[in-house]
Amino acid sequence: MKNTSRPHASTAKLFRTAAALLLLTTPMLSFGSGGNTTTKILPPPNNPVTKLFAKYDTDHDGKLDRQELKQFQAEDPTDYAQAMTFDKDHDGVLSADEISAWKNSAHK
């Protein structure tokens, strides 16, 4: 009789390999300092949110601050005005979540 209570060694190895590949191929963004680091999984590179961050998030902190937004406003005032309506906490900074909400609403 074959023991079916334990996964076969090659199945376990395949699972570990697949998990490692997933971690290695998933784009991530880490920001923060000290012990307060946040890691977010980024959308695919061709995603509009990723493209916007690649272009304007010059300090790579996962949000568009006032200085970065000035460049966005200068290059695309219409999109800037629409995007700023999604600044839900009214801090003058757009987070990835706020930009995603804007982009998702624009594609409906």
C-alpha positions as a Markdown table, in Angstrom:
| # | Residue | x | y | z |
|---|---|---|---|---|
| 1 | Met | 0.0 | 0.0 | 0.0 |
| 2 | Lys | 1.2 | 3.5 | -0.8 |
| 3 | Asn | 1.3 | 6.1 | 2.0 |
| 4 | Thr | -1.0 | 9.0 | 0.9 |
| 5 | Ser | -0.9 | 11.0 | 4.1 |
| 6 | Arg | 2.3 | 12.8 | 3.1 |
| 7 | Pro | 2.8 | 14.8 | -0.1 |
| 8 | His | 5.3 | 13.3 | -2.4 |
| 9 | Ala | 8.7 | 15.0 | -2.1 |
| 10 | Ser | 8.6 | 16.2 | -5.7 |
| 11 | Thr | 5.2 | 17.8 | -5.1 |
| 12 | Ala | 6.5 | 19.7 | -2.1 |
| 13 | Lys | 9.6 | 20.8 | -4.1 |
| 14 | Leu | 7.4 | 22.0 | -7.0 |
| 15 | Phe | 5.2 | 24.0 | -4.6 |
| 16 | Arg | 8.2 | 25.7 | -3.0 |
| 17 | Thr | 9.7 | 26.5 | -6.4 |
| 18 | Ala | 6.3 | 28.0 | -7.6 |
| 19 | Ala | 6.0 | 30.1 | -4.4 |
| 20 | Ala | 9.6 | 31.4 | -4.8 |
| 21 | Leu | 9.0 | 32.3 | -8.4 |
| 22 | Leu | 5.8 | 34.1 | -7.5 |
| 23 | Leu | 7.6 | 36.2 | -4.9 |
| 24 | Leu | 10.5 | 36.9 | -7.3 |
| 25 | Thr | 8.3 | 38.0 | -10.2 |
| 26 | Thr | 5.7 | 40.1 | -8.2 |
| 27 | Pro | 6.7 | 43.8 | -8.3 |
| 28 | Met | 6.7 | 45.3 | -4.9 |
| 29 | Leu | 7.2 | 48.8 | -3.4 |
| 30 | Ser | 8.6 | 49.2 | 0.1 |
| 31 | Phe | 8.7 | 52.6 | 1.8 |
| 32 | Gly | 9.1 | 53.8 | 5.3 |
| 33 | Ser | 11.9 | 54.2 | 7.8 |
| 34 | Gly | 13.1 | 52.2 | 10.8 |
| 35 | Gly | 10.8 | 49.4 | 11.8 |
| 36 | Asn | 7.8 | 51.1 | 10.1 |
| 37 | Thr | 8.2 | 49.8 | 6.6 |
| 38 | Thr | 5.1 | 49.2 | 4.4 |
| 39 | Thr | 5.3 | 46.9 | 1.4 |
| 40 | Lys | 2.7 | 47.1 | -1.3 |
| 41 | Ile | 2.2 | 44.9 | -4.3 |
| 42 | Leu | 2.2 | 47.1 | -7.4 |
| 43 | Pro | -0.1 | 46.6 | -10.4 |
| 44 | Pro | 1.5 | 45.3 | -13.6 |
| 45 | Pro | 3.9 | 47.6 | -15.5 |
| 46 | Asn | 1.4 | 48.5 | -18.2 |
| 47 | Asn | -1.3 | 49.5 | -15.7 |
| 48 | Pro | -2.2 | 53.3 | -15.9 |
| 49 | Val | -1.5 | 53.7 | -12.1 |
| 50 | Thr | 2.0 | 52.2 | -12.4 |
| 51 | Lys | 2.8 | 54.4 | -15.5 |
| 52 | Leu | 1.7 | 57.5 | -13.6 |
| 53 | Phe | 3.9 | 56.6 | -10.6 |
| 54 | Ala | 6.8 | 55.7 | -12.8 |
| 55 | Lys | 6.6 | 59.2 | -14.4 |
| 56 | Tyr | 5.9 | 61.4 | -11.4 |
| 57 | Asp | 6.8 | 59.6 | -8.1 |
| 58 | Thr | 10.4 | 60.7 | -8.2 |
| 59 | Asp | 11.2 | 59.8 | -4.5 |
| 60 | His | 9.5 | 56.4 | -4.9 |
| 61 | Asp | 7.5 | 56.7 | -1.7 |
| 62 | Gly | 4.3 | 55.4 | -3.1 |
| 63 | Lys | 2.4 | 58.7 | -3.2 |
| 64 | Leu | 2.5 | 61.9 | -5.2 |
| 65 | Asp | 3.4 | 64.7 | -2.9 |
| 66 | Arg | 2.9 | 68.4 | -3.7 |
| 67 | Gln | 6.2 | 68.9 | -5.6 |
| 68 | Glu | 5.5 | 65.8 | -7.8 |
| 69 | Leu | 1.9 | 67.0 | -8.3 |
| 70 | Lys | 3.2 | 70.3 | -9.6 |
| 71 | Gln | 4.9 | 68.5 | -12.5 |
| 72 | Phe | 1.7 | 66.4 | -13.1 |
| 73 | Gln | -0.4 | 69.6 | -13.2 |
| 74 | Ala | 2.0 | 71.4 | -15.6 |
| 75 | Glu | 2.0 | 68.5 | -18.0 |
| 76 | Asp | -1.7 | 67.5 | -17.8 |
| 77 | Pro | -3.9 | 70.0 | -16.1 |
| 78 | Thr | -7.2 | 68.3 | -17.0 |
| 79 | Asp | -6.1 | 64.9 | -15.5 |
| 80 | Tyr | -4.6 | 66.7 | -12.5 |
| 81 | Ala | -7.9 | 68.4 | -11.7 |
| 82 | Gln | -9.8 | 65.2 | -12.0 |
| 83 | Ala | -7.3 | 63.2 | -9.9 |
| 84 | Met | -7.3 | 65.8 | -7.1 |
| 85 | Thr | -11.1 | 65.3 | -6.6 |
| 86 | Phe | -10.1 | 61.8 | -5.3 |
| 87 | Asp | -7.8 | 63.2 | -2.6 |
| 88 | Lys | -10.3 | 61.9 | 0.0 |
| 89 | Asp | -8.3 | 63.0 | 3.1 |
| 90 | His | -7.6 | 66.5 | 1.6 |
| 91 | Asp | -3.9 | 66.4 | 2.4 |
| 92 | Gly | -2.8 | 67.6 | -1.0 |
| 93 | Val | -1.0 | 64.3 | -1.6 |
| 94 | Leu | -2.3 | 61.5 | -3.8 |
| 95 | Ser | -1.8 | 57.9 | -2.5 |
| 96 | Ala | -1.8 | 54.9 | -4.8 |
| 97 | Asp | -5.3 | 54.0 | -3.5 |
| 98 | Glu | -6.6 | 57.5 | -4.4 |
| 99 | Ile | -5.1 | 57.3 | -7.9 |
| 100 | Ser | -6.4 | 53.8 | -8.4 |
| 101 | Ala | -9.9 | 55.0 | -7.5 |
| 102 | Trp | -9.6 | 57.9 | -10.0 |
| 103 | Lys | -8.3 | 55.6 | -12.8 |
| 104 | Asn | -11.0 | 53.0 | -12.1 |
| 105 | Ser | -13.7 | 55.6 | -12.2 |
| 106 | Ala | -12.4 | 57.1 | -15.4 |
| 107 | His | -12.6 | 53.7 | -17.2 |
| 108 | Lys | -16.3 | 53.0 | -16.3 |
